[in-house]
Amino acid sequence: MHYRCDLSVLAEQVSNHQMSVVMSVVERDAVDASVRDTQFRIGVGLVGSALLALPIGLLAIGGGPCAGPRNILGSLILLGVGVFALGGTAYGAFRIFQNFKLASSWARLLGVASILCGFPIALIGGFYLVIGVVSLSAYLGY
């Protein structure tokens, strides 16, 4: 048997295969970049939502010289806000640090601002958590 090999057809087939491989790599990289960007945004969003949750804890405390939760519901609100503030800030910071190198300059700046805001959020959230645990144990003890 005699096989006739046309070099132009062979070159076109190889070129088409190489282009498909290159396109699949480019598409995969684009998807990876999109996932990384999404994870970074999730981290910034969690820190921001923890900041927005802190005023809910203030509503549970009440005012006056002997401020504190007035019932078990107030204690549970403080406990929930404290857990969310600590957990949301910690997980958000983890996501920001994990994808920090791959973010753009403006996103890095936003990430640094979120981390700097995250420290007082975690401190206040920890304070809410301690008050919630102490007051809940006091209400359940009576």
C-alpha positions as CSV (number, residue, x, y, z in Angstrom):
1,M,0.0,0.0,0.0
2,H,1.1,3.4,-0.8
3,Y,0.2,6.3,1.4
4,R,0.2,9.7,0.0
5,C,1.1,12.4,2.5
6,D,0.1,15.9,1.8
7,L,2.2,18.1,4.1
8,S,-0.2,21.1,3.9
9,V,-3.1,19.0,5.2
10,L,-0.8,17.5,8.0
11,A,0.4,20.9,9.0
12,E,-3.2,22.2,9.1
13,Q,-4.2,19.3,11.4
14,V,-1.3,19.8,13.7
15,S,-2.0,23.6,13.8
16,N,-5.7,23.0,14.6
17,H,-4.7,20.6,17.4
18,Q,-2.2,23.0,18.8
19,M,-4.8,25.8,18.7
20,S,-7.3,23.7,20.5
21,V,-4.8,22.9,23.2
22,V,-3.8,26.5,23.6
23,M,-7.5,27.6,23.8
24,S,-8.3,25.0,26.4
25,V,-5.3,26.2,28.5
26,V,-6.4,29.8,28.1
27,E,-10.0,29.0,29.0
28,R,-8.8,27.0,32.1
29,D,-6.6,29.9,33.2
30,A,-9.5,32.3,32.8
31,V,-11.7,30.1,34.9
32,D,-9.0,29.8,37.6
33,A,-8.6,33.6,37.6
34,S,-12.3,34.0,37.9
35,V,-12.5,31.6,40.8
36,R,-9.6,33.3,42.6
37,D,-11.2,36.7,42.1
38,T,-14.5,35.4,43.5
39,Q,-12.7,33.9,46.5
40,F,-11.0,37.3,47.2
41,R,-14.4,39.1,46.9
42,I,-16.0,36.6,49.3
43,G,-13.2,37.4,51.8
44,V,-13.8,41.1,51.5
45,G,-17.5,40.6,51.6
46,L,-17.3,38.6,54.8
47,V,-15.3,41.2,56.6
48,G,-17.7,43.9,55.4
49,S,-20.8,41.9,56.5
50,A,-19.2,41.3,59.9
51,L,-18.8,45.0,60.3
52,L,-22.5,45.5,59.3
53,A,-23.5,42.9,61.9
54,L,-21.9,44.7,64.9
55,P,-24.8,47.2,65.4
56,I,-27.2,44.3,65.8
57,G,-25.2,43.5,69.0
58,L,-25.6,47.0,70.2
59,L,-29.4,46.6,69.9
60,A,-29.2,43.5,72.1
61,I,-27.1,45.2,74.8
62,G,-29.4,48.2,75.4
63,G,-28.3,51.4,77.2
64,G,-28.1,52.9,80.6
65,P,-25.7,52.6,83.5
66,C,-26.2,48.9,83.8
67,A,-26.1,48.0,80.1
68,G,-26.5,44.4,79.2
69,P,-28.9,41.9,77.6
70,R,-32.3,42.0,79.3
71,N,-33.3,38.4,78.5
72,I,-32.2,35.2,77.0
73,L,-32.9,36.4,73.5
74,G,-30.5,39.4,74.0
75,S,-27.9,36.9,75.1
76,L,-28.4,34.7,72.1
77,I,-28.2,37.7,69.8
78,L,-24.9,38.8,71.3
79,L,-23.6,35.3,71.1
80,G,-24.6,35.0,67.5
81,V,-23.2,38.4,66.5
82,G,-20.0,37.6,68.4
83,V,-19.5,34.2,66.7
84,F,-20.3,35.7,63.2
85,A,-18.0,38.7,63.8
86,L,-15.1,36.5,64.8
87,G,-15.7,33.6,62.4
88,G,-16.6,35.8,59.4
89,T,-13.6,38.1,59.9
90,A,-11.2,35.2,60.4
91,Y,-12.5,33.3,57.3
92,G,-12.6,36.5,55.3
93,A,-9.1,37.3,56.2
94,F,-8.0,33.8,55.3
95,R,-9.6,34.1,51.9
96,I,-8.0,37.5,51.3
97,F,-4.5,36.2,52.3
98,Q,-4.9,33.1,50.2
99,N,-5.6,35.1,47.0
100,F,-3.6,38.3,47.8
101,K,-0.8,37.7,45.3
102,L,-3.1,37.1,42.4
103,A,-5.2,40.2,42.9
104,S,-4.9,43.5,41.1
105,S,-3.4,46.5,42.8
106,W,-6.7,48.1,43.7
107,A,-8.0,44.8,45.0
108,R,-4.9,44.4,47.1
109,L,-5.5,47.9,48.6
110,L,-9.1,46.9,49.3
111,G,-7.9,43.7,50.9
112,V,-5.4,45.5,53.2
113,A,-8.2,48.0,54.2
114,S,-10.5,45.0,55.0
115,I,-7.8,43.3,57.1
116,L,-7.1,46.5,59.0
117,C,-10.9,46.9,59.6
118,G,-11.0,43.3,60.6
119,F,-8.9,43.7,63.7
120,P,-11.3,45.9,65.6
121,I,-14.3,43.9,64.3
122,A,-12.8,40.8,65.8
123,L,-12.0,42.6,69.0
124,I,-15.6,43.9,69.4
125,G,-17.0,40.5,68.2
126,G,-15.0,38.8,70.9
127,F,-16.3,41.2,73.5
128,Y,-19.9,40.5,72.4
129,L,-19.1,36.8,72.5
130,V,-17.9,37.0,76.1
131,I,-20.8,39.1,77.2
132,G,-23.2,36.7,75.5
133,V,-21.7,33.6,77.1
134,V,-21.6,35.2,80.6
135,S,-25.1,36.5,80.4
136,L,-26.6,33.4,78.9
137,S,-25.0,31.3,81.7
138,A,-26.4,33.7,84.2
139,Y,-29.9,33.5,82.8
140,L,-29.8,29.7,82.5
141,G,-28.4,29.5,86.1
142,Y,-31.5,31.1,87.6
